[in-house]
Amino acid sequence: MANAAVADLIFIPTPGLGHIMSTIEFAKLLVNRDQRLAITVLVIKPRGMTSGSAITTYIESLTKNTMDSHILHSTPSS
């Protein structure tokens, strides 16, 4: 069987704990169901988000675990 092509998907959730968590969980579900998918999640941190907030704690816990998707962090410019 020939090598299957990999589809690259990029998810950009709106800033907010509920949107980011559900988007990442959906991305993990898709990757687990179909190995031909590669998913990148672009997380845009809201202004004023501290390193101890629920969002950053959740994202840091995901980056420590092995995941088939990528999480990119971005901070909005002034």
All heavy atoms as a GROMACS GRO file, in nm:
protein
  585
    1MET      N    1   0.085  -0.118   0.000
    1MET     CA    2   0.000   0.000   0.000
    1MET      C    3   0.089   0.124   0.000
    1MET      O    4   0.186   0.132   0.074
    1MET     CB    5  -0.091  -0.003   0.123
    1MET     CG    6  -0.184   0.114   0.133
    1MET     SD    7  -0.294   0.088   0.275
    1MET     CE    8  -0.398   0.226   0.254
    2ALA      N    9   0.057   0.221  -0.081
    2ALA     CA   10   0.134   0.345  -0.090
    2ALA      C   11   0.116   0.428   0.036
    2ALA      O   12   0.017   0.413   0.108
    2ALA     CB   13   0.091   0.424  -0.212
    3ASN      N   14   0.212   0.515   0.062
    3ASN     CA   15   0.202   0.603   0.178
    3ASN      C   16   0.082   0.695   0.161
    3ASN      O   17   0.064   0.757   0.057
    3ASN     CB   18   0.328   0.686   0.194
    3ASN     CG   19   0.446   0.602   0.237
    3ASN    OD1   20   0.428   0.494   0.290
    3ASN    ND2   21   0.566   0.652   0.214
    4ALA      N   22   0.001   0.704   0.265
    4ALA     CA   23  -0.116   0.791   0.261
    4ALA      C   24  -0.073   0.936   0.282
    4ALA      O   25   0.017   0.964   0.362
    4ALA     CB   26  -0.215   0.750   0.369
    5ALA      N   27  -0.133   1.026   0.210
    5ALA     CA   28  -0.103   1.168   0.225
    5ALA      C   29  -0.155   1.216   0.360
    5ALA      O   30  -0.258   1.169   0.409
    5ALA     CB   31  -0.167   1.248   0.113
    6VAL      N   32  -0.083   1.309   0.419
    6VAL     CA   33  -0.123   1.366   0.547
    6VAL      C   34  -0.190   1.500   0.522
    6VAL      O   35  -0.136   1.585   0.451
    6VAL     CB   36  -0.002   1.383   0.641
    6VAL    CG1   37  -0.043   1.452   0.769
    6VAL    CG2   38   0.061   1.248   0.671
    7ALA      N   39  -0.307   1.518   0.578
    7ALA     CA   40  -0.378   1.646   0.568
    7ALA      C   41  -0.341   1.732   0.687
    7ALA      O   42  -0.353   1.687   0.802
    7ALA     CB   43  -0.528   1.622   0.562
    8ASP      N   44  -0.293   1.852   0.661
    8ASP     CA   45  -0.257   1.946   0.767
    8ASP      C   46  -0.374   2.039   0.794
    8ASP      O   47  -0.422   2.106   0.703
    8ASP     CB   48  -0.135   2.029   0.728
    8ASP     CG   49  -0.010   1.945   0.717
    8ASP    OD1   50   0.010   1.860   0.807
    8ASP    OD2   51   0.067   1.963   0.621
    9LEU      N   52  -0.419   2.043   0.919
    9LEU     CA   53  -0.528   2.132   0.959
    9LEU      C   54  -0.474   2.232   1.059
    9LEU      O   55  -0.390   2.199   1.144
    9LEU     CB   56  -0.641   2.053   1.024
    9LEU     CG   57  -0.705   1.942   0.940
    9LEU    CD1   58  -0.808   1.867   1.024
    9LEU    CD2   59  -0.769   1.999   0.816
   10ILE      N   60  -0.524   2.355   1.053
   10ILE     CA   61  -0.487   2.458   1.149
   10ILE      C   62  -0.614   2.506   1.217
   10ILE      O   63  -0.708   2.547   1.149
   10ILE     CB   64  -0.415   2.577   1.081
   10ILE    CG1   65  -0.287   2.528   1.014
   10ILE    CG2   66  -0.385   2.686   1.183
   10ILE    CD1   67  -0.216   2.634   0.933
   11PHE      N   68  -0.616   2.498   1.349
   11PHE     CA   69  -0.730   2.545   1.428
   11PHE      C   70  -0.688   2.673   1.499
   11PHE      O   71  -0.581   2.678   1.559
   11PHE     CB   72  -0.772   2.442   1.532
   11PHE     CG   73  -0.835   2.316   1.476
   11PHE    CD1   74  -0.868   2.213   1.560
   11PHE    CD2   75  -0.861   2.302   1.341
   11PHE    CE1   76  -0.927   2.098   1.512
   11PHE    CE2   77  -0.920   2.187   1.290
   11PHE     CZ   78  -0.953   2.084   1.377
   12ILE      N   79  -0.775   2.774   1.495
   12ILE     CA   80  -0.749   2.900   1.565
   12ILE      C   81  -0.871   2.931   1.652
   12ILE      O   82  -0.965   2.996   1.608
   12ILE     CB   83  -0.722   3.016   1.465
   12ILE    CG1   84  -0.611   2.977   1.368
   12ILE    CG2   85  -0.687   3.143   1.541
   12ILE    CD1   86  -0.590   3.075   1.255
   13PRO      N   87  -0.869   2.884   1.777
   13PRO     CA   88  -0.984   2.911   1.864
   13PRO      C   89  -0.983   3.055   1.914
   13PRO      O   90  -0.877   3.118   1.922
   13PRO     CB   91  -0.963   2.814   1.981
   13PRO     CG   92  -0.816   2.793   1.984
   13PRO     CD   93  -0.768   2.803   1.842
   14THR      N   94  -1.100   3.108   1.944
   14THR     CA   95  -1.105   3.241   2.003
   14THR      C   96  -1.049   3.232   2.144
   14THR      O   97  -1.061   3.128   2.211
   14THR     CB   98  -1.250   3.294   2.008
   14THR    OG1   99  -1.330   3.204   2.083
   14THR    CG2  100  -1.307   3.311   1.870
   15PRO      N  101  -0.982   3.340   2.190
   15PRO     CA  102  -0.926   3.336   2.326
   15PRO      C  103  -1.036   3.313   2.429
   15PRO      O  104  -1.142   3.372   2.422
   15PRO     CB  105  -0.862   3.473   2.343
   15PRO     CG  106  -0.836   3.520   2.203
   15PRO     CD  107  -0.948   3.463   2.121
   16GLY      N  108  -1.010   3.230   2.522
   16GLY     CA  109  -1.105   3.196   2.627
   16GLY      C  110  -1.091   3.050   2.662
   16GLY      O  111  -1.073   2.967   2.573
   17LEU      N  112  -1.098   3.018   2.788
   17LEU     CA  113  -1.071   2.882   2.834
   17LEU      C  114  -1.162   2.779   2.769
   17LEU      O  115  -1.116   2.676   2.722
   17LEU     CB  116  -1.084   2.875   2.987
   17LEU     CG  117  -1.049   2.742   3.051
   17LEU    CD1  118  -0.906   2.703   3.017
   17LEU    CD2  119  -1.068   2.748   3.200
   18GLY      N  120  -1.291   2.805   2.759
   18GLY     CA  121  -1.383   2.708   2.702
   18GLY      C  122  -1.356   2.681   2.555
   18GLY      O  123  -1.364   2.568   2.509
   19HIS      N  124  -1.322   2.785   2.480
   19HIS     CA  125  -1.295   2.768   2.337
   19HIS      C  126  -1.164   2.694   2.313
   19HIS      O  127  -1.156   2.607   2.227
   19HIS     CB  128  -1.291   2.904   2.266
   19HIS     CG  129  -1.420   2.978   2.271
   19HIS    ND1  130  -1.527   2.943   2.193
   19HIS    CD2  131  -1.460   3.083   2.346
   19HIS    CE1  132  -1.627   3.025   2.219
   19HIS    NE2  133  -1.589   3.110   2.312
   20ILE      N  134  -1.062   2.730   2.388
   20ILE     CA  135  -0.931   2.668   2.368
   20ILE      C  136  -0.935   2.521   2.407
   20ILE      O  137  -0.889   2.434   2.332
   20ILE     CB  138  -0.822   2.744   2.447
   20ILE    CG1  139  -0.802   2.884   2.385
   20ILE    CG2  140  -0.690   2.668   2.447
   20ILE    CD1  141  -0.714   2.976   2.468
   21MET      N  142  -0.992   2.491   2.523
   21MET     CA  143  -0.996   2.353   2.570
   21MET      C  144  -1.078   2.265   2.476
   21MET      O  145  -1.035   2.156   2.440
   21MET     CB  146  -1.053   2.345   2.712
   21MET     CG  147  -0.960   2.400   2.816
   21MET     SD  148  -1.030   2.395   2.982
   21MET     CE  149  -1.021   2.220   3.017
   22SER      N  150  -1.196   2.312   2.434
   22SER     CA  151  -1.279   2.230   2.346
   22SER      C  152  -1.215   2.212   2.209
   22SER      O  153  -1.226   2.105   2.149
   22SER     CB  154  -1.420   2.288   2.334
   22SER     OG  155  -1.416   2.418   2.280
   23THR      N  156  -1.146   2.313   2.159
   23THR     CA  157  -1.078   2.302   2.030
   23THR      C  158  -0.965   2.200   2.038
   23THR      O  159  -0.949   2.117   1.948
   23THR     CB  160  -1.024   2.438   1.985
   23THR    OG1  161  -1.133   2.530   1.972
   23THR    CG2  162  -0.950   2.427   1.853
   24ILE      N  163  -0.887   2.204   2.145
   24ILE     CA  164  -0.776   2.110   2.160
   24ILE      C  165  -0.828   1.968   2.178
   24ILE      O  166  -0.775   1.874   2.119
   24ILE     CB  167  -0.684   2.153   2.275
   24ILE    CG1  168  -0.610   2.282   2.236
   24ILE    CG2  169  -0.584   2.043   2.311
   24ILE    CD1  170  -0.528   2.344   2.347
   25GLU      N  171  -0.933   1.952   2.255
   25GLU     CA  172  -0.991   1.819   2.274
   25GLU      C  173  -1.048   1.764   2.142
   25GLU      O  174  -1.033   1.646   2.112
   25GLU     CB  175  -1.099   1.821   2.383
   25GLU     CG  176  -1.044   1.847   2.522
   25GLU     CD  177  -0.941   1.744   2.565
   25GLU    OE1  178  -0.958   1.624   2.539
   25GLU    OE2  179  -0.840   1.785   2.626
   26PHE      N  180  -1.110   1.851   2.062
   26PHE     CA  181  -1.160   1.809   1.932
   26PHE      C  182  -1.046   1.770   1.839
   26PHE      O  183  -1.053   1.670   1.768
   26PHE     CB  184  -1.245   1.922   1.870
   26PHE     CG  185  -1.303   1.887   1.737
   26PHE    CD1  186  -1.396   1.784   1.725
   26PHE    CD2  187  -1.266   1.956   1.623
   26PHE    CE1  188  -1.451   1.751   1.602
   26PHE    CE2  189  -1.321   1.924   1.500
   26PHE     CZ  190  -1.413   1.822   1.489
   27ALA      N  191  -0.937   1.847   1.843
   27ALA     CA  192  -0.819   1.815   1.761
   27ALA      C  193  -0.762   1.679   1.800
   27ALA      O  194  -0.727   1.598   1.714
   27ALA     CB  195  -0.713   1.924   1.776
   28LYS      N  196  -0.753   1.653   1.930
   28LYS     CA  197  -0.702   1.524   1.977
   28LYS      C  198  -0.792   1.409   1.930
   28LYS      O  199  -0.744   1.304   1.888
   28LYS     CB  200  -0.689   1.524   2.129
   28LYS     CG  201  -0.574   1.609   2.178
   28LYS     CD  202  -0.564   1.628   2.327
   28LYS     CE  203  -0.625   1.531   2.419
   28LYS     NZ  204  -0.606   1.562   2.561
   29LEU      N  205  -0.923   1.431   1.936
   29LEU     CA  206  -1.018   1.329   1.891
   29LEU      C  207  -0.999   1.298   1.742
   29LEU      O  208  -0.995   1.182   1.702
   29LEU     CB  209  -1.161   1.376   1.917
   29LEU     CG  210  -1.273   1.285   1.870
   29LEU    CD1  211  -1.276   1.158   1.953
   29LEU    CD2  212  -1.406   1.356   1.879
   30LEU      N  213  -0.985   1.401   1.661
   30LEU     CA  214  -0.965   1.381   1.518
   30LEU      C  215  -0.836   1.305   1.489
   30LEU      O  216  -0.833   1.214   1.406
   30LEU     CB  217  -0.963   1.515   1.444
   30LEU     CG  218  -1.097   1.586   1.429
   30LEU    CD1  219  -1.076   1.723   1.364
   30LEU    CD2  220  -1.193   1.503   1.348
   31VAL      N  221  -0.727   1.343   1.554
   31VAL     CA  222  -0.597   1.277   1.532
   31VAL      C  223  -0.604   1.131   1.574
   31VAL      O  224  -0.548   1.044   1.507
   31VAL     CB  225  -0.484   1.352   1.605
   31VAL    CG1  226  -0.356   1.272   1.608
   31VAL    CG2  227  -0.461   1.487   1.541
   32ASN      N  228  -0.673   1.104   1.683
   32ASN     CA  229  -0.685   0.965   1.730
   32ASN      C  230  -0.770   0.881   1.635
   32ASN      O  231  -0.748   0.761   1.624
   32ASN     CB  232  -0.744   0.961   1.871
   32ASN     CG  233  -0.644   1.007   1.975
   32ASN    OD1  234  -0.525   0.999   1.955
   32ASN    ND2  235  -0.695   1.057   2.086
   33ARG      N  236  -0.865   0.941   1.567
   33ARG     CA  237  -0.951   0.867   1.474
   33ARG      C  238  -0.889   0.847   1.338
   33ARG      O  239  -0.921   0.750   1.270
   33ARG     CB  240  -1.084   0.938   1.459
   33ARG     CG  241  -1.171   0.925   1.580
   33ARG     CD  242  -1.307   0.981   1.554
   33ARG     NE  243  -1.388   0.963   1.673
   33ARG     CZ  244  -1.515   0.935   1.670
   33ARG    NH1  245  -1.576   0.921   1.555
   33ARG    NH2  246  -1.582   0.922   1.781
   34ASP      N  247  -0.805   0.940   1.294
   34ASP     CA  248  -0.749   0.931   1.159
   34ASP      C  249  -0.602   0.972   1.163
   34ASP      O  250  -0.571   1.090   1.181
   34ASP     CB  251  -0.827   1.020   1.062
   34ASP     CG  252  -0.793   0.993   0.917
   34ASP    OD1  253  -0.685   0.936   0.890
   34ASP    OD2  254  -0.874   1.030   0.831
   35GLN      N  255  -0.514   0.876   1.146
   35GLN     CA  256  -0.371   0.900   1.154
   35GLN      C  257  -0.317   0.980   1.035
   35GLN      O  258  -0.201   1.017   1.033
   35GLN     CB  259  -0.296   0.768   1.166
   35GLN     CG  260  -0.334   0.688   1.289
   35GLN     CD  261  -0.310   0.764   1.418
   35GLN    OE1  262  -0.203   0.820   1.437
   35GLN    NE2  263  -0.409   0.769   1.504
   36ARG      N  264  -0.402   1.006   0.936
   36ARG     CA  265  -0.359   1.086   0.821
   36ARG      C  266  -0.373   1.235   0.845
   36ARG      O  267  -0.350   1.315   0.757
   36ARG     CB  268  -0.439   1.046   0.697
   36ARG     CG  269  -0.417   0.901   0.655
   36ARG     CD  270  -0.513   0.862   0.547
   36ARG     NE  271  -0.648   0.869   0.603
   36ARG     CZ  272  -0.761   0.865   0.532
   36ARG    NH1  273  -0.755   0.853   0.402
   36ARG    NH2  274  -0.878   0.871   0.590
   37LEU      N  275  -0.411   1.273   0.965
   37LEU     CA  276  -0.429   1.414   0.999
   37LEU      C  277  -0.314   1.465   1.084
   37LEU      O  278  -0.266   1.395   1.174
   37LEU     CB  279  -0.559   1.436   1.077
   37LEU     CG  280  -0.689   1.409   1.003
   37LEU    CD1  281  -0.807   1.425   1.097
   37LEU    CD2  282  -0.703   1.502   0.884
   38ALA      N  283  -0.271   1.585   1.055
   38ALA     CA  284  -0.176   1.658   1.139
   38ALA      C  285  -0.243   1.790   1.173
   38ALA      O  286  -0.291   1.861   1.085
   38ALA     CB  287  -0.045   1.681   1.065
   39ILE      N  288  -0.249   1.822   1.302
   39ILE     CA  289  -0.324   1.940   1.345
   39ILE      C  290  -0.233   2.034   1.422
   39ILE      O  291  -0.158   1.994   1.509
   39ILE     CB  292  -0.444   1.900   1.432
   39ILE    CG1  293  -0.540   1.814   1.349
   39ILE    CG2  294  -0.515   2.022   1.487
   39ILE    CD1  295  -0.658   1.760   1.426
   40THR      N  296  -0.242   2.162   1.386
   40THR     CA  297  -0.175   2.269   1.459
   40THR      C  298  -0.282   2.357   1.520
   40THR      O  299  -0.376   2.397   1.452
   40THR     CB  300  -0.087   2.354   1.364
   40THR    OG1  301   0.012   2.269   1.307
   40THR    CG2  302  -0.020   2.467   1.439
   41VAL      N  303  -0.269   2.386   1.650
   41VAL     CA  304  -0.362   2.475   1.718
   41VAL      C  305  -0.287   2.603   1.751
   41VAL      O  306  -0.186   2.601   1.822
   41VAL     CB  307  -0.418   2.410   1.848
   41VAL    CG1  308  -0.512   2.506   1.918
   41VAL    CG2  309  -0.487   2.279   1.817
   42LEU      N  310  -0.334   2.715   1.697
   42LEU     CA  311  -0.274   2.845   1.725
   42LEU      C  312  -0.352   2.908   1.839
   42LEU      O  313  -0.470   2.941   1.826
   42LEU     CB  314  -0.281   2.936   1.601
   42LEU     CG  315  -0.232   3.078   1.621
   42LEU    CD1  316  -0.084   3.080   1.660
   42LEU    CD2  317  -0.254   3.160   1.496
   43VAL      N  318  -0.286   2.922   1.954
   43VAL     CA  319  -0.349   2.978   2.073
   43VAL      C  320  -0.306   3.123   2.086
   43VAL      O  321  -0.188   3.152   2.101
   43VAL     CB  322  -0.310   2.898   2.200
   43VAL    CG1  323  -0.371   2.962   2.323
   43VAL    CG2  324  -0.354   2.754   2.186
   44ILE      N  325  -0.403   3.213   2.078
   44ILE     CA  326  -0.377   3.356   2.094
   44ILE      C  327  -0.410   3.391   2.238
   44ILE      O  328  -0.526   3.387   2.279
   44ILE     CB  329  -0.459   3.439   1.995
   44ILE    CG1  330  -0.427   3.396   1.852
   44ILE    CG2  331  -0.435   3.588   2.016
   44ILE    CD1  332  -0.518   3.454   1.748
   45LYS      N  333  -0.307   3.424   2.314
   45LYS     CA  334  -0.328   3.455   2.455
   45LYS      C  335  -0.392   3.593   2.470
   45LYS      O  336  -0.345   3.690   2.410
   45LYS     CB  337  -0.194   3.454   2.530
   45LYS     CG  338  -0.129   3.319   2.536
   45LYS     CD  339   0.000   3.326   2.615
   45LYS     CE  340   0.068   3.193   2.620
   45LYS     NZ  341   0.193   3.199   2.697
   46PRO      N  342  -0.498   3.601   2.549
   46PRO     CA  343  -0.559   3.732   2.574
   46PRO      C  344  -0.464   3.821   2.653
   46PRO      O  345  -0.380   3.773   2.728
   46PRO     CB  346  -0.683   3.699   2.657
   46PRO     CG  347  -0.702   3.552   2.649
   46PRO     CD  348  -0.569   3.493   2.612
   47ARG      N  349  -0.479   3.950   2.633
   47ARG     CA  350  -0.396   4.044   2.709
   47ARG      C  351  -0.423   4.027   2.858
   47ARG      O  352  -0.534   4.000   2.900
   47ARG     CB  353  -0.430   4.187   2.670
   47ARG     CG  354  -0.392   4.219   2.530
   47ARG     CD  355  -0.443   4.355   2.492
   47ARG     NE  356  -0.456   4.360   2.348
   47ARG     CZ  357  -0.387   4.441   2.271
   47ARG    NH1  358  -0.304   4.526   2.325
   47ARG    NH2  359  -0.402   4.438   2.142
   48GLY      N  360  -0.318   4.041   2.936
   48GLY     CA  361  -0.331   4.032   3.080
   48GLY      C  362  -0.336   3.891   3.134
   48GLY      O  363  -0.354   3.871   3.253
   49MET      N  364  -0.318   3.791   3.050
   49MET     CA  365  -0.320   3.653   3.098
   49MET      C  366  -0.188   3.624   3.168
   49MET      O  367  -0.081   3.643   3.111
   49MET     CB  368  -0.341   3.555   2.983
   49MET     CG  369  -0.350   3.412   3.030
   49MET     SD  370  -0.404   3.294   2.907
   49MET     CE  371  -0.294   3.322   2.772
   50THR      N  372  -0.196   3.582   3.291
   50THR     CA  373  -0.077   3.554   3.369
   50THR      C  374  -0.036   3.409   3.352
   50THR      O  375  -0.113   3.326   3.307
   50THR     CB  376  -0.101   3.584   3.518
   50THR    OG1  377  -0.206   3.498   3.564
   50THR    CG2  378  -0.139   3.730   3.539
   51SER      N  379   0.088   3.379   3.392
   51SER     CA  380   0.138   3.243   3.374
   51SER      C  381   0.068   3.141   3.464
   51SER      O  382   0.072   3.023   3.436
   51SER     CB  383   0.289   3.239   3.400
   51SER     OG  384   0.316   3.276   3.532
   52GLY      N  385   0.000   3.184   3.566
   52GLY     CA  386  -0.069   3.091   3.655
   52GLY      C  387  -0.216   3.075   3.624
   52GLY      O  388  -0.288   3.009   3.698
   53SER      N  389  -0.262   3.134   3.515
   53SER     CA  390  -0.405   3.127   3.483
   53SER      C  391  -0.444   2.986   3.439
   53SER      O  392  -0.360   2.904   3.405
   53SER     CB  393  -0.441   3.228   3.374
   53SER     OG  394  -0.387   3.188   3.250
   54ALA      N  395  -0.573   2.960   3.439
   54ALA     CA  396  -0.623   2.827   3.402
   54ALA      C  397  -0.586   2.791   3.259
   54ALA      O  398  -0.553   2.675   3.230
   54ALA     CB  399  -0.774   2.821   3.421
   55ILE      N  400  -0.588   2.889   3.168
   55ILE     CA  401  -0.556   2.861   3.028
   55ILE      C  402  -0.410   2.820   3.014
   55ILE      O  403  -0.379   2.719   2.951
   55ILE     CB  404  -0.585   2.983   2.939
   55ILE    CG1  405  -0.734   3.014   2.939
   55ILE    CG2  406  -0.536   2.960   2.797
   55ILE    CD1  407  -0.770   3.144   2.870
   56THR      N  408  -0.319   2.898   3.072
   56THR     CA  409  -0.177   2.864   3.057
   56THR      C  410  -0.143   2.734   3.128
   56THR      O  411  -0.062   2.657   3.078
   56THR     CB  412  -0.086   2.978   3.109
   56THR    OG1  413  -0.121   3.009   3.243
   56THR    CG2  414  -0.099   3.102   3.023
   57THR      N  415  -0.204   2.707   3.242
   57THR     CA  416  -0.180   2.581   3.313
   57THR      C  417  -0.224   2.464   3.227
   57THR      O  418  -0.153   2.364   3.215
   57THR     CB  419  -0.254   2.580   3.447
   57THR    OG1  420  -0.211   2.692   3.524
   57THR    CG2  421  -0.228   2.452   3.523
   58TYR      N  422  -0.340   2.477   3.163
   58TYR     CA  423  -0.391   2.370   3.076
   58TYR      C  424  -0.299   2.350   2.956
   58TYR      O  425  -0.263   2.237   2.923
   58TYR     CB  426  -0.533   2.405   3.031
   58TYR     CG  427  -0.590   2.306   2.932
   58TYR    CD1  428  -0.628   2.179   2.974
   58TYR    CD2  429  -0.606   2.340   2.799
   58TYR    CE1  430  -0.680   2.088   2.884
   58TYR    CE2  431  -0.659   2.250   2.708
   58TYR     CZ  432  -0.696   2.124   2.751
   58TYR     OH  433  -0.747   2.034   2.662
   59ILE      N  434  -0.258   2.458   2.892
   59ILE     CA  435  -0.171   2.448   2.774
   59ILE      C  436  -0.036   2.389   2.811
   59ILE      O  437   0.018   2.304   2.740
   59ILE     CB  438  -0.156   2.585   2.706
   59ILE    CG1  439  -0.291   2.629   2.648
   59ILE    CG2  440  -0.050   2.581   2.597
   59ILE    CD1  441  -0.294   2.772   2.603
   60GLU      N  442   0.020   2.432   2.923
   60GLU     CA  443   0.149   2.378   2.968
   60GLU      C  444   0.139   2.229   2.997
   60GLU      O  445   0.231   2.153   2.968
   60GLU     CB  446   0.199   2.455   3.090
   60GLU     CG  447   0.246   2.596   3.058
   60GLU     CD  448   0.269   2.680   3.182
   60GLU    OE1  449   0.252   2.629   3.295
   60GLU    OE2  450   0.303   2.798   3.164
   61SER      N  451   0.027   2.185   3.052
   61SER     CA  452   0.011   2.041   3.079
   61SER      C  453   0.003   1.962   2.949
   61SER      O  454   0.051   1.850   2.942
   61SER     CB  455  -0.114   2.016   3.165
   61SER     OG  456  -0.231   2.034   3.089
   62LEU      N  457  -0.056   2.021   2.846
   62LEU     CA  458  -0.064   1.952   2.716
   62LEU      C  459   0.072   1.943   2.649
   62LEU      O  460   0.104   1.843   2.587
   62LEU     CB  461  -0.161   2.025   2.624
   62LEU     CG  462  -0.308   2.009   2.656
   62LEU    CD1  463  -0.390   2.096   2.562
   62LEU    CD2  464  -0.350   1.865   2.645
   63THR      N  465   0.151   2.049   2.658
   63THR     CA  466   0.280   2.048   2.591
   63THR      C  467   0.378   1.953   2.659
   63THR      O  468   0.472   1.906   2.596
   63THR     CB  469   0.340   2.190   2.582
   63THR    OG1  470   0.348   2.246   2.713
   63THR    CG2  471   0.256   2.279   2.494
   64LYS      N  472   0.356   1.923   2.786
   64LYS     CA  473   0.441   1.826   2.856
   64LYS      C  474   0.406   1.683   2.813
   64LYS      O  475   0.492   1.596   2.812
   64LYS     CB  476   0.426   1.841   3.007
   64LYS     CG  477   0.488   1.967   3.061
   64LYS     CD  478   0.467   1.980   3.209
   64LYS     CE  479   0.520   2.113   3.259
   64LYS     NZ  480   0.489   2.136   3.399
   65ASN      N  481   0.280   1.659   2.783
   65ASN     CA  482   0.236   1.528   2.737
   65ASN      C  483   0.267   1.514   2.589
   65ASN      O  484   0.272   1.613   2.516
   65ASN     CB  485   0.085   1.509   2.759
   65ASN     CG  486   0.049   1.516   2.906
   65ASN    OD1  487   0.129   1.482   2.991
   65ASN    ND2  488  -0.071   1.561   2.934
   66THR      N  489   0.287   1.394   2.544
   66THR     CA  490   0.310   1.374   2.402
   66THR      C  491   0.178   1.381   2.330
   66THR      O  492   0.081   1.319   2.369
   66THR     CB  493   0.377   1.238   2.375
   66THR    OG1  494   0.295   1.135   2.431
   66THR    CG2  495   0.514   1.233   2.436
   67MET      N  496   0.175   1.462   2.225
   67MET     CA  497   0.055   1.480   2.145
   67MET      C  498   0.095   1.480   2.000
   67MET      O  499   0.203   1.524   1.964
   67MET     CB  500  -0.011   1.614   2.178
   67MET     CG  501  -0.140   1.601   2.252
   67MET     SD  502  -0.211   1.762   2.293
   67MET     CE  503  -0.262   1.823   2.136
   68ASP      N  504   0.008   1.431   1.914
   68ASP     CA  505   0.034   1.431   1.771
   68ASP      C  506   0.006   1.565   1.708
   68ASP      O  507   0.035   1.586   1.592
   68ASP     CB  508  -0.049   1.324   1.702
   68ASP     CG  509  -0.003   1.184   1.739
   68ASP    OD1  510   0.115   1.170   1.775
   68ASP    OD2  511  -0.084   1.092   1.733
   69SER      N  512  -0.054   1.656   1.781
   69SER     CA  513  -0.080   1.788   1.726
   69SER      C  514   0.017   1.888   1.786
   69SER      O  515   0.084   1.862   1.883
   69SER     CB  516  -0.225   1.830   1.755
   69SER     OG  517  -0.251   1.823   1.892
   70HIS      N  518   0.026   2.003   1.724
   70HIS     CA  519   0.118   2.108   1.768
   70HIS      C  520   0.038   2.223   1.826
   70HIS      O  521  -0.069   2.257   1.777
   70HIS     CB  522   0.201   2.159   1.651
   70HIS     CG  523   0.270   2.051   1.578
   70HIS    ND1  524   0.380   1.984   1.629
   70HIS    CD2  525   0.246   1.994   1.458
   70HIS    CE1  526   0.419   1.893   1.544
   70HIS    NE2  527   0.339   1.895   1.438
   71ILE      N  528   0.093   2.286   1.930
   71ILE     CA  529   0.028   2.401   1.992
   71ILE      C  530   0.124   2.517   1.978
   71ILE      O  531   0.238   2.513   2.027
   71ILE     CB  532  -0.007   2.376   2.138
   71ILE    CG1  533  -0.101   2.257   2.151
   71ILE    CG2  534  -0.068   2.500   2.201
   71ILE    CD1  535  -0.130   2.214   2.292
   72LEU      N  536   0.081   2.623   1.910
   72LEU     CA  537   0.160   2.742   1.894
   72LEU      C  538   0.100   2.853   1.978
   72LEU      O  539  -0.021   2.874   1.977
   72LEU     CB  540   0.164   2.786   1.747
   72LEU     CG  541   0.215   2.681   1.648
   72LEU    CD1  542   0.201   2.735   1.506
   72LEU    CD2  543   0.359   2.647   1.678
   73HIS      N  544   0.184   2.927   2.050
   73HIS     CA  545   0.138   3.036   2.136
   73HIS      C  546   0.162   3.168   2.066
   73HIS      O  547   0.265   3.188   2.002
   73HIS     CB  548   0.214   3.035   2.269
   73HIS     CG  549   0.207   2.905   2.340
   73HIS    ND1  550   0.106   2.874   2.427
   73HIS    CD2  551   0.288   2.797   2.335
   73HIS    CE1  552   0.126   2.752   2.474
   73HIS    NE2  553   0.234   2.703   2.419
   74SER      N  554   0.070   3.260   2.080
   74SER     CA  555   0.085   3.393   2.025
   74SER      C  556   0.022   3.493   2.120
   74SER      O  557  -0.076   3.464   2.186
   74SER     CB  558   0.016   3.401   1.888
   74SER     OG  559   0.024   3.532   1.838
   75THR      N  560   0.082   3.611   2.127
   75THR     CA  561   0.028   3.719   2.208
   75THR      C  562  -0.009   3.833   2.115
   75THR      O  563   0.070   3.869   2.028
   75THR     CB  564   0.132   3.768   2.311
   75THR    OG1  565   0.177   3.655   2.387
   75THR    CG2  566   0.074   3.870   2.405
   76PRO      N  567  -0.130   3.890   2.130
   76PRO     CA  568  -0.169   3.998   2.040
   76PRO      C  569  -0.077   4.118   2.056
   76PRO      O  570  -0.030   4.148   2.165
   76PRO     CB  571  -0.311   4.031   2.082
   76PRO     CG  572  -0.335   3.964   2.212
   76PRO     CD  573  -0.231   3.859   2.229
   77SER      N  574  -0.050   4.185   1.945
   77SER     CA  575   0.035   4.304   1.951
   77SER      C  576  -0.045   4.424   1.999
   77SER      O  577  -0.167   4.425   1.992
   77SER     CB  578   0.096   4.333   1.813
   77SER     OG  579  -0.009   4.352   1.720
   78SER      N  580   0.024   4.522   2.048
   78SER     CA  581  -0.043   4.642   2.102
   78SER      C  582  -0.104   4.725   1.993
   78SER      O  583  -0.057   4.739   1.888
   78SER     CB  584   0.056   4.727   2.179
   78SER     OG  585   0.115   4.651   2.281
   0.00000   0.00000   0.00000
